[in-house]
């Protein structure tokens, strides 16, 4: 569910960015719906990528923490 929420959030941000672009140009917001879909798709993909990156980073951090804990335990065992 978090993946879907991340993708939807980024897609809505992309839609808002597209509306912002058209508002600055003072153009009709519903003029080119394909542009809206493209913007939402690109931002949705960015959301998917960000989610995957976050998941990989969490795994890497867990591995590093385990390594550090193991090294500390070995160091304490050698000192004792």
N, CA, C and O of each residue as an XYZ file, in Angstrom:
320
protein
N       0.817     -1.193      0.000
C       0.000      0.000      0.000
C       0.863      1.260      0.000
O       0.480      2.285     -0.563
N       2.013      1.173      0.627
C       2.893      2.342      0.658
C       3.404      2.680     -0.740
O       3.564      3.850     -1.087
N       3.656      1.649     -1.531
C       4.126      1.880     -2.903
C       3.073      2.628     -3.707
O       3.377      3.603     -4.393
N       1.844      2.167     -3.617
C       0.754      2.816     -4.347
C       0.558      4.264     -3.882
O       0.325      5.157     -4.697
N       0.654      4.483     -2.589
C       0.520      5.838     -2.058
C       1.635      6.761     -2.520
O       1.401      7.933     -2.817
N       2.843      6.230     -2.578
C       3.981      7.029     -3.034
C       3.817      7.407     -4.503
O       4.027      8.558     -4.887
N       3.439      6.425     -5.318
C       3.261      6.691     -6.747
C       2.122      7.684     -6.965
O       2.249      8.608     -7.768
N       1.011      7.498     -6.255
C      -0.127      8.408     -6.412
C       0.233      9.818     -5.948
O      -0.153     10.798     -6.585
N       0.960      9.921     -4.859
C       1.370     11.242     -4.365
C       2.265     11.974     -5.343
O       2.068     13.160     -5.606
N       3.241     11.275     -5.879
C       4.132     11.897     -6.855
C       3.369     12.249     -8.131
O       3.623     13.288     -8.739
N       2.436     11.387     -8.539
C       1.645     11.677     -9.740
C       0.791     12.921     -9.554
O       0.696     13.755    -10.455
N       0.176     13.048     -8.395
C      -0.629     14.244     -8.130
C       0.238     15.497     -8.067
O      -0.184     16.574     -8.487
N       1.439     15.350     -7.543
C       2.361     16.483     -7.552
C       2.715     16.862     -8.985
O       2.829     18.045     -9.306
N       2.890     15.857     -9.851
C       3.162     16.128    -11.261
C       2.011     16.850    -11.931
O       2.223     17.752    -12.742
N       0.778     16.453    -11.591
C      -0.396     17.134    -12.133
C      -0.444     18.581    -11.645
O      -0.738     19.495    -12.416
N      -0.154     18.780    -10.368
C      -0.138     20.139     -9.823
C       0.955     20.986    -10.481
O       0.750     22.170    -10.748
N       2.110     20.379    -10.738
C       3.189     21.100    -11.413
C       2.771     21.498    -12.822
O       3.061     22.606    -13.275
N       2.084     20.582    -13.514
C       1.595     20.875    -14.871
C       0.582     22.008    -14.838
O       0.645     22.921    -15.661
N      -0.353     21.956    -13.891
C      -1.326     23.045    -13.761
C      -0.631     24.361    -13.443
O      -1.027     25.418    -13.935
N       0.403     24.291    -12.620
C       1.168     25.505    -12.297
C       1.848     26.091    -13.523
O       1.865     27.308    -13.712
N       2.408     25.221    -14.357
C       3.052     25.691    -15.584
C       2.049     26.403    -16.483
O       2.316     27.489    -16.999
N       0.885     25.772    -16.662
C      -0.115     26.360    -17.551
C      -0.704     27.636    -16.958
O      -1.047     28.560    -17.696
N      -0.824     27.694    -15.636
C      -1.359     28.901    -15.005
C      -0.396     30.072    -15.171
O      -0.825     31.205    -15.389
N       0.891     29.803    -15.070
C       1.880     30.866    -15.265
C       1.792     31.421    -16.681
O       1.920     32.626    -16.896
N       1.570     30.527    -17.644
C       1.443     30.954    -19.042
C       0.056     31.510    -19.354
O      -0.181     32.026    -20.446
N      -0.864     31.401    -18.384
C      -2.250     31.853    -18.546
C      -2.929     31.153    -19.718
O      -3.607     31.771    -20.540
N      -2.716     29.819    -19.762
C      -3.356     29.000    -20.793
C      -4.475     28.193    -20.168
O      -4.552     28.059    -18.947
N      -5.335     27.661    -21.005
C      -6.440     26.836    -20.541
C      -5.893     25.574    -19.873
O      -5.061     24.881    -20.459
N      -6.344     25.268    -18.661
C      -5.819     24.121    -17.923
C      -6.226     22.784    -18.543
O      -5.513     21.793    -18.389
N      -7.350     22.746    -19.235
C      -7.822     21.486    -19.823
C      -7.558     21.419    -21.328
O      -8.237     20.687    -22.048
N      -6.582     22.174    -21.793
C      -6.303     22.246    -23.228
C      -5.664     20.965    -23.766
O      -6.122     20.438    -24.779
N      -4.644     20.465    -23.128
C      -3.890     19.315    -23.639
C      -3.830     18.251    -22.550
O      -2.937     18.281    -21.703
N      -4.762     17.321    -22.565
C      -4.830     16.299    -21.527
C      -3.689     15.288    -21.636
O      -3.320     14.660    -20.644
N      -3.138     15.131    -22.820
C      -1.994     14.235    -22.989
C      -0.777     14.725    -22.223
O       0.000     13.928    -21.696
N      -0.617     16.026    -22.166
C       0.485     16.599    -21.399
C       0.330     16.330    -19.915
O       1.307     16.086    -19.208
N      -0.920     16.377    -19.449
C      -1.178     16.077    -18.042
C      -0.831     14.618    -17.744
O      -0.195     14.315    -16.734
N      -1.256     13.720    -18.635
C      -0.992     12.297    -18.434
C       0.515     12.018    -18.461
O       1.020     11.230    -17.662
N       1.220     12.663    -19.376
C       2.665     12.482    -19.461
C       3.346     12.970    -18.186
O       4.214     12.288    -17.641
N       2.955     14.133    -17.718
C       3.532     14.687    -16.499
C       3.264     13.774    -15.305
O       4.157     13.518    -14.497
N       2.026     13.284    -15.200
C       1.693     12.382    -14.094
C       2.481     11.073    -14.204
O       2.917     10.526    -13.191
N       2.663     10.573    -15.419
C       3.422      9.343    -15.609
C       4.882      9.495    -15.228
O       5.457      8.625    -14.574
N       5.475     10.600    -15.638
C       6.891     10.844    -15.321
C       7.078     11.003    -13.817
O       7.993     10.415    -13.241
N       6.224     11.789    -13.181
C       6.341     11.980    -11.744
C       5.989     10.689    -10.994
O       6.570     10.410     -9.945
N       5.050      9.904    -11.517
C       4.722      8.620    -10.907
C       5.894      7.667    -10.957
O       6.154      6.949     -9.993
N       6.607      7.653    -12.080
C       7.800      6.822    -12.182
C       8.866      7.295    -11.201
O       9.564      6.481    -10.596
N       8.992      8.601    -11.045
C       9.945      9.135    -10.070
C       9.557      8.687     -8.658
O      10.427      8.390     -7.840
N       8.259      8.637     -8.374
C       7.802      8.143     -7.079
C       8.122      6.673     -6.884
O       8.521      6.262     -5.794
N       7.950      5.871     -7.939
C       8.296      4.450     -7.873
C       9.788      4.281     -7.621
O      10.193      3.455     -6.803
N      10.596      5.055     -8.317
C      12.046      4.986     -8.149
C      12.444      5.396     -6.737
O      13.302      4.761     -6.124
N      11.820      6.463     -6.214
C      12.134      6.923     -4.866
C      11.763      5.855     -3.829
O      12.496      5.647     -2.862
N      10.635      5.184     -4.031
C      10.223      4.120     -3.112
C      11.228      2.975     -3.130
O      11.640      2.488     -2.077
N      11.622      2.546     -4.323
C      12.585      1.450     -4.433
C      13.929      1.829     -3.822
O      14.576      1.006     -3.175
N      14.340      3.060     -4.028
C      15.599      3.540     -3.469
C      15.537      3.512     -1.951
O      16.499      3.108     -1.298
N      14.413      3.937     -1.383
C      14.233      3.938      0.061
C      14.282      2.512      0.608
O      14.881      2.272      1.656
N      13.663      1.578     -0.086
C      13.682      0.175      0.357
C      15.105     -0.388      0.326
O      15.530     -1.053      1.270
N      15.832     -0.125     -0.748
C      17.214     -0.622     -0.836
C      18.096      0.016      0.235
O      18.949     -0.654      0.817
N      17.894      1.298      0.492
C      18.684      1.982      1.517
C      18.406      1.387      2.892
O      19.328      1.237      3.694
N      17.152      1.046      3.178
C      16.814      0.447      4.469
C      17.508     -0.899      4.639
O      17.993     -1.215      5.726
N      17.558     -1.689      3.578
C      18.241     -2.992      3.646
C      19.734     -2.787      3.867
O      20.338     -3.475      4.690
N      20.326     -1.858      3.147
C      21.756     -1.596      3.302
C      22.082     -1.105      4.699
O      23.090     -1.515      5.275
N      21.246     -0.229      5.261
C      21.468      0.272      6.618
C      21.356     -0.851      7.642
O      22.133     -0.901      8.596
N      20.400     -1.747      7.452
C      20.247     -2.873      8.376
C      21.482     -3.773      8.320
O      21.943     -4.257      9.354
N      22.017     -3.998      7.125
C      23.227     -4.813      6.993
C      24.416     -4.145      7.676
O      25.199     -4.804      8.360
N      24.544     -2.844      7.487
C      25.654     -2.117      8.113
C      25.540     -2.149      9.630
O      26.535     -2.340     10.330
N      24.319     -1.961     10.140
C      24.127     -2.014     11.593
C      24.495     -3.388     12.133
O      25.110     -3.495     13.194
N      24.124     -4.435     11.414
C      24.473     -5.789     11.846
C      25.983     -5.986     11.844
O      26.531     -6.594     12.764
N      26.653     -5.483     10.826
C      28.113     -5.595     10.772
C      28.762     -4.852     11.924
O      29.693     -5.363     12.546
N      28.287     -3.658     12.213
C      28.853     -2.863     13.304
C      28.634     -3.556     14.640
O      29.533     -3.602     15.480
N      27.442     -4.090     14.830
C      27.147     -4.804     16.071
C      28.041     -6.028     16.219
O      28.536     -6.314     17.309
N      28.246     -6.746     15.124
C      29.106     -7.928     15.155
C      30.543     -7.543     15.497
O      31.197     -8.213     16.296
N      31.029     -6.467     14.892
C      32.399     -6.018     15.187
C      32.538     -5.594     16.637
O      33.550     -5.887     17.273
N      31.531     -4.904     17.171
C      31.586     -4.484     18.586
C      31.604     -5.690     19.516
O      32.340     -5.715     20.503
N      30.781     -6.697     19.189
C      30.749     -7.896     20.033
C      32.082     -8.633     19.984
O      32.555     -9.114     21.014
N      32.694     -8.729     18.806
C      33.998     -9.369     18.704
C      35.062     -8.602     19.479
O      35.917     -9.193     20.139
N      34.995     -7.270     19.386
C      35.960     -6.442     20.085
C      35.820     -6.586     21.601
O      36.815     -6.648     22.322
N      34.567     -6.640     22.075
C      34.338     -6.821     23.499
C      34.779     -8.208     23.958
O      35.308     -8.359     25.059
N      34.566     -9.219     23.120
C      34.981    -10.575     23.468
C      36.507    -10.684     23.535
O      37.043    -11.400     24.380
N      37.198     -9.980     22.652
C      38.664    -10.003     22.679
C      39.205     -9.246     23.887
O      40.218     -9.635     24.468
N      38.527     -8.166     24.262
C      38.985     -7.362     25.395
C      38.746     -8.087     26.722
O      39.472     -7.863     27.691
N      37.749     -8.940     26.766
C      37.418     -9.615     28.034
C      38.232    -10.813     28.292
O      38.056    -11.470     29.319
